Amino acid sequence: MIQKIHCHEMPSITTPPISGPLAIATPPTAPQIPSTQTVEHHYDAAASRIDGHYRFEREGRVEQRDQHSWAFTAGEIQRMLAAAGLRTVRLFGGADRSPYALGSPQLIVVAERSAQG
């Protein structure tokens, strides 16, 4: 998948009120700086990995970056922890300690050293 995004950045600069208690600070207008961001993603199913390539263009300068993310299920993470000698104590679906369930925004795993490890 390739996605190209065109951006126009406009810095926001606020000046202090000119006078009086009701004076309003107004940002001066700044010239827009066009930029382009191209994103390519590829999913490697065998490695459970998402590879991303980012290309940023701005004022004639080009920067490129690669990014890799691995996708694991809760079951896979628990099996990896067990292989490392850890036992899963609890799974949370967020920092609010809500139970982990399908659709949870996060997976937080509490694990401890197993008696056999």
Buried (B, 14 or more C-beta within 10 A) or exposed (E): EEEEEEEEEEEEEEEEEEEEEEEEEEEEEEEEEEBEBBBBBEEEEEEEEBBBBBBBBBEEEEEEEEEEEEEEEBEEBBEEBBEEEBBBEEBBBEEEEEEBEEEBEEBBBEBEEEEEE
